[in-house]
Amino acid sequence: MVLVLLFLGLLIINIFLVLILICSTLKIEVDNVKIKKLEMQNLEKNYKIYIKLYLFNKIPLFRILLNKQRINKIIAKDNILFKKNTINEINYMEIMKMLSPQIESLNLNMKIGTGNAIFTSALVFIISTALSLSFPHIVIPKNKSRIKYEITPIYIGKNLFSIHLQGIICIKMVHIINIIYIYLQKRRGVKDERTSNRRSYANSYE
């Protein structure tokens, strides 16, 4: 009887945790990102990224800070997420469609310069047009007033750019769980296929 009650208790806790995840929203808060590249100079970058989990998009559950130092440490480790074979198997465009990210707020200031004034003007026009066409599909409708961006051309005959970015991107946890499930299913299918091939080779050797 005690074991049955313990099992039911664990089952209820697991169901409760799953419901919390399904009803949660992951918010990626980009704070004071600065990226700068001048001609013949190394890329300068400084940023802070907060990953926050909210229940019902209102109640904060936890927060993780990712800065330049922490991200470099993660990449430096022998983590399976950064192995070449694993990265090549990931379809980033498909993942982005499935995640359906939405922008809650954005403040973007971008300055671009090239060696050719005409090319600079064309590049600024293309980027500005792409952003204006994309935002209606990825911006939360009620937060349109919180979207600000400025793309400025620099006509000094040199290749350079600078980006100053602040914003919040929202992703529903149910989409992330769905992607993880699909990815695990694909990995399992690949493993089963490899095992099947090995068996067929073994039979041929016989």
Secondary structure in CASP SS format (residue, H / E / C, confidence):
PFRMAT SS
TARGET T0000
AUTHOR 0000-0000-0000
METHOD secondary structure of the structure
MODEL  1
M C 1.00
V H 1.00
L H 1.00
V H 1.00
L H 1.00
L H 1.00
F H 1.00
L H 1.00
G H 1.00
L H 1.00
L H 1.00
I H 1.00
I H 1.00
N H 1.00
I H 1.00
F H 1.00
L H 1.00
V H 1.00
L H 1.00
I H 1.00
L H 1.00
I H 1.00
C C 1.00
S E 1.00
T E 1.00
L E 1.00
K E 1.00
I E 1.00
E E 1.00
V E 1.00
D E 1.00
N E 1.00
V E 1.00
K E 1.00
I E 1.00
K E 1.00
K E 1.00
L C 1.00
E C 1.00
M C 1.00
Q C 1.00
N C 1.00
L C 1.00
E E 1.00
K E 1.00
N E 1.00
Y E 1.00
K E 1.00
I E 1.00
Y E 1.00
I E 1.00
K E 1.00
L E 1.00
Y E 1.00
L E 1.00
F C 1.00
N C 1.00
K C 1.00
I E 1.00
P E 1.00
L E 1.00
F E 1.00
R E 1.00
I E 1.00
L E 1.00
L E 1.00
N E 1.00
K H 1.00
Q H 1.00
R H 1.00
I H 1.00
N H 1.00
K H 1.00
I H 1.00
I H 1.00
A H 1.00
K C 1.00
D C 1.00
N C 1.00
I H 1.00
L H 1.00
F H 1.00
K C 1.00
K H 1.00
N H 1.00
T H 1.00
I H 1.00
N H 1.00
E C 1.00
I C 1.00
N C 1.00
Y H 1.00
M H 1.00
E H 1.00
I H 1.00
M H 1.00
K H 1.00
M H 1.00
L H 1.00
S C 1.00
P C 1.00
Q E 1.00
I E 1.00
E E 1.00
S E 1.00
L E 1.00
N E 1.00
L E 1.00
N E 1.00
M E 1.00
K E 1.00
I E 1.00
G E 1.00
T C 1.00
G C 1.00
N C 1.00
A H 1.00
I H 1.00
F H 1.00
T H 1.00
S H 1.00
A H 1.00
L H 1.00
V H 1.00
F H 1.00
I H 1.00
I H 1.00
S H 1.00
T H 1.00
A H 1.00
L H 1.00
S H 1.00
L H 1.00
S H 1.00
F H 1.00
P H 1.00
H H 1.00
I H 1.00
V E 1.00
I C 1.00
P H 1.00
K H 1.00
N H 1.00
K H 1.00
S H 1.00
R H 1.00
I E 1.00
K E 1.00
Y E 1.00
E E 1.00
I E 1.00
T E 1.00
P E 1.00
I C 1.00
Y C 1.00
I C 1.00
G C 1.00
K C 1.00
N C 1.00
L E 1.00
F E 1.00
S E 1.00
I E 1.00
H E 1.00
L E 1.00
Q E 1.00
G E 1.00
I E 1.00
I E 1.00
C E 1.00
I E 1.00
K E 1.00
M H 1.00
V H 1.00
H H 1.00
I H 1.00
I H 1.00
N H 1.00
I H 1.00
I H 1.00
Y H 1.00
I H 1.00
Y H 1.00
L H 1.00
Q H 1.00
K H 1.00
R H 1.00
R H 1.00
G H 1.00
V H 1.00
K H 1.00
D H 1.00
E H 1.00
R H 1.00
T H 1.00
S H 1.00
N H 1.00
R H 1.00
R H 1.00
S H 1.00
Y H 1.00
A H 1.00
N H 1.00
S H 1.00
Y H 1.00
E C 1.00
END
